[in-house]
Amino acid sequence: MTPARDEEILEIDPTMLKIRELEAFEELLGCSFDEAFGPGQPKTKALRALATVVKRRIDPGFSMDDAGDLIVKTVEKGPDPTSASGS
């Protein structure tokens, strides 16, 4: 399915966050990053918070409410080509 023209796709690599962004994420949710994305936890609010802190890089006034209109695409890393096993 192709997104509508006015929908913004935000590509996020969760391994490339600044410490201050992780702190902001945890403040928004009131729990640690590991807890927020842990097994059995609902992920939508965590994705919204993650999108919020990443968008605040260019728009400091971006809110959790604003993030609800984004399409989030997480970056998936392939095997590490520098490791002996490729993983």
N, C-alpha and C positions, 0 to 999 in steps of 0.2 A: 504494500500500500504506500503510495507516495503522499507526503504531507501537503496540505494546502499551501498556497504561495505565501500567506502571511504568517505561517507557523514557523517559529525559529527552532532549529535543531541545535542543541548544545552538546558538544562532544566533551566528555570528561574522562580524564585518566586519574582514577583515585590514588594512584601511587605518586602523583606529581603535585601534591598539595603542600603549601607552605605551612609551617607550624602555626602561624596566626590564623590560617584558614581552618585548620583542624580544631583549634581552640574555639573559633567562632561557630563551627559546626556543632561541637559539643555543648556550647552555651545555648544554641538554638533548640537543641533536643533535650538537654538536661541529662545526657548519658554519654558514655564513651563511644568512639567510632566502632570499636569491636562489638559493643553491646547493640548498637543501632543496626548493624548488618549481621548480627549473630543468627544462628539457626532458630527458626520458628518466630522470628521477629517480623512485624509488618515492615516492608521496605519503602512504601510510598512516601512517608513523611521524611525518612532519611534521605531519599533521593531529592526531595524538595529542598531540604536543608543543604545538601551538597551542591545542587544547582545554584542556590542562593549565594553561597560563599564564593563560588567560581564566577558568577555574573558580577559580583561586587568588585571584581578586579577592574572592571571598566565602568561600572555604574554603582558607586557607593550607596545610593539610595534604593537599590534593588531589594525587594522584600520577598518573604516566603509566599505571600499571596501572589506576587508577580510570577514566581516560579511555577505556579500551577498551570500556566499557559505554554510552558516549554515542552518540547520533545527532547528527552534525554537519551543520549547514546553513550554508553560507557565504552571506553577503548579496551579491547581485549588484546593482551600481549600473547604473541606466539612463543614457541620454544626459544630459549636463549641459545643463539648460534655459537656463543663462545664457550659453552659448557661441554664437557665430554659426552654427556648423555643427551644433550639437546634440550634439557628441561631445567 
